[in-house]
């Protein structure tokens, strides 16, 4: 292995190690390395709540669309006659 290949290998290993450290939240400090717990992102929490709400609404709409009860049919008939 010539010196150029060795330098390229060292740089590649260092880059891969830094990507792995970033993925797992390891931060280098003066006295070693610490793992930092990533806090919940407020935007992500808001989006999760919105998705949950939309799923609940879709479930209600699916239930209304597939409900074959006579009460629902009567409501549709009332709406037709009110026009």
KETORBA-382419 format. One record per atom (N, C-alpha, C): x, z, y; residue in one letter. Coordinates in pm, whole numbers, padded with zeros to 5 digits, always signed. Each point is the difference from the previous one (the first is absolute). Last residue first. Example, Ala and Ser with C-alpha at 12.3 -4.5 7.8 and 13.67 -1.06 7.14 Angstrom:
% residues 2
+01285+00708-00225S
+00082+00006+00119S
-00077+00073+00109S
+00029-00007-00572A
-00089+00000+00119A
+00090+00000+00120A
% end
This chain:
% residues 83
-08409-00087+02069X
+00046-00111+00086X
-00109-00075+00064X
-00044+00362-00327X
+00015+00045+00139X
+00043-00113+00092X
-00041-00039-00483X
-00130-00003+00069X
+00009+00042+00146X
+00385+00012-00286X
-00047-00139+00008X
-00130-00008+00081X
+00184+00425-00093X
+00082-00072+00098X
-00047-00144+00015X
-00205+00263-00328X
-00035+00050+00133X
+00077-00076+00107X
+00113-00088-00445X
-00130-00058+00034X
-00046+00046+00138X
+00391+00189-00177X
+00023-00140+00034X
-00131-00067+00041X
-00028+00438-00158X
+00066-00002+00131X
+00027-00144+00045X
-00169+00066-00430X
-00103+00028+00100X
+00059-00002+00141X
+00293-00039-00364X
-00078-00122+00015X
-00110+00019+00104X
+00252+00371-00119X
+00083-00092+00077X
-00076-00130+00024X
-00202+00319-00272X
+00007+00050+00138X
+00081-00095+00087X
-00038-00063-00470X
-00113-00053+00076X
+00003+00047+00144X
+00455-00067-00290X
-00117+00089+00005X
-00109-00062+00086X
+00464-00142-00142X
-00121-00081-00022X
-00126+00086+00004X
+00553-00019+00174X
-00114+00087-00029X
-00125-00085-00014X
+00444-00156+00131X
-00033-00009-00142X
-00119+00086-00039X
+00171-00019+00451X
-00014-00139-00042X
-00044-00012-00145X
+00094+00428+00190X
-00120-00058+00060X
-00024-00143-00048X
+00394+00216-00138X
-00115+00066-00061X
-00130-00057+00055X
+00399-00147+00188X
-00014-00052-00136X
-00122+00061-00068X
+00116+00164+00423X
-00054-00135+00010X
-00019-00063-00138X
+00206+00422+00023X
-00140+00011+00039X
-00064-00138+00007X
+00459+00015-00083X
-00074+00053-00115X
-00148+00013+00031X
+00290-00122+00346X
-00018-00111-00093X
-00078+00046-00122X
+00122+00326+00311X
-00102-00087+00055X
-00029-00118-00092X
+00350+00294-00112X
-00128+00067-00014X
-00114-00087+00051X
+00438-00155+00060X
-00037-00004-00142X
-00134+00067-00024X
+00185+00024+00431X
-00049-00135-00029X
-00039-00015-00147X
+00197+00405+00138X
-00131-00014+00061X
-00059-00138-00031X
+00439+00083-00136X
-00092+00082-00077X
-00142-00014+00052X
+00343-00209+00240X
-00024-00070-00127X
-00098+00079-00086X
+00142+00202+00397X
-00085-00115+00029X
-00033-00078-00127X
+00304+00358-00028X
-00135+00051+00027X
-00097-00115+00026X
+00453-00109-00050X
-00055+00047-00127X
-00143+00051+00017X
+00238-00122+00386X
-00039-00117-00078X
-00057+00039-00135X
+00174+00339+00273X
-00119-00056+00063X
-00050-00121-00079X
+00404+00194-00134X
-00112+00088-00032X
-00130-00052+00060X
+00397-00226+00106X
-00033-00021-00141X
-00118+00087-00041X
+00173+00058+00431X
-00065-00131-00010X
-00042-00028-00143X
+00251+00390+00092X
-00137+00012+00048X
-00076-00134-00009X
+00392+00166-00333X
-00012-00085+00118X
-00144+00007+00049X
+00285+00378-00283X
-00107-00100-00008X
-00009-00073+00133X
+00475+00194-00149X
-00133+00050+00034X
-00103-00111-00010X
+00473+00062-00273X
-00065-00080+00103X
-00141+00054+00022X
+00451+00255-00170X
-00135-00037-00040X
-00063-00078+00115X
+00530+00045-00122X
-00101+00028+00100X
-00135-00047-00053X
+00509+00154-00201X
-00118-00083-00021X
-00105+00042+00100X
+00557+00032+00037X
-00126+00070-00017X
-00112-00101-00022X
+00585+00051-00023X
-00120-00081+00015X
-00124+00085-00027X
+00515+00144+00201X
-00064-00053-00120X
-00124-00081+00032X
+00218+00227+00359X
+00034+00080-00117X
-00074-00048-00123X
-00051-00227+00419X
+00140+00040+00002X
+00040+00075-00127X
-00399-00337-00060X
+00028+00096+00106X
+00147+00039-00010X
-00382-00401-00190X
+00135+00058+00001X
+00016+00092+00120X
-00453-00131-00292X
+00066-00017+00129X
+00137+00066-00006X
-00424-00206-00338X
+00120+00083+00008X
+00071-00032+00131X
-00422-00195-00210X
-00003+00092+00113X
+00120+00092+00010X
-00117-00382-00313X
-00034+00135-00045X
+00006+00104+00112X
+00106-00460+00088X
-00125-00004-00076X
-00045+00140-00039X
+00420-00064+00210X
-00111-00016+00095X
-00134+00002-00072X
+00392+00011-00263X
-00014+00124+00077X
-00117-00008+00097X
+00112-00389-00236X
-00059+00099-00090X
-00020+00133+00072X
+00224-00338+00233X
-00140-00038-00019X
-00071+00101-00090X
+00462+00049+00063X
-00073+00037+00123X
-00147-00039-00011X
+00290-00119-00356X
-00016+00145+00007X
-00078+00041+00124X
+00115-00453-00050X
-00101+00038-00099X
-00026+00149+00006X
+00347-00165+00267X
-00130-00047+00049X
-00111+00041-00094X
+00444+00091-00130X
-00039+00084+00114X
-00138-00039+00053X
+00192-00267-00338X
-00036+00132-00055X
-00047+00093+00112X
+00167-00420+00127X
-00127-00014-00071X
-00046+00134-00055X
+00424-00020+00204X
-00105-00017+00101X
-00137-00010-00068X
+00375+00015-00280X
-00018+00128+00068X
-00112-00008+00103X
+00126-00398-00219X
-00066+00091-00093X
-00026+00135+00066X
+00249-00318+00242X
-00140-00043-00011X
-00076+00093-00093X
+00459+00069+00038X
-00066+00036+00125X
-00148-00038-00006X
+00268-00131-00361X
-00014+00145+00001X
-00073+00046+00126X
+00117-00453-00044X
-00110+00034-00090X
-00026+00150-00001X
+00373-00152+00242X
-00123-00045+00064X
-00122+00036-00085X
+00443+00086-00170X
-00044+00095+00104X
-00131-00041+00068X
+00074-00164-00505X
+00083-00007+00121X
-00057+00092+00108X
-00009+00012-00554X
-00085+00000+00117X
+00090+00000+00123X
% end
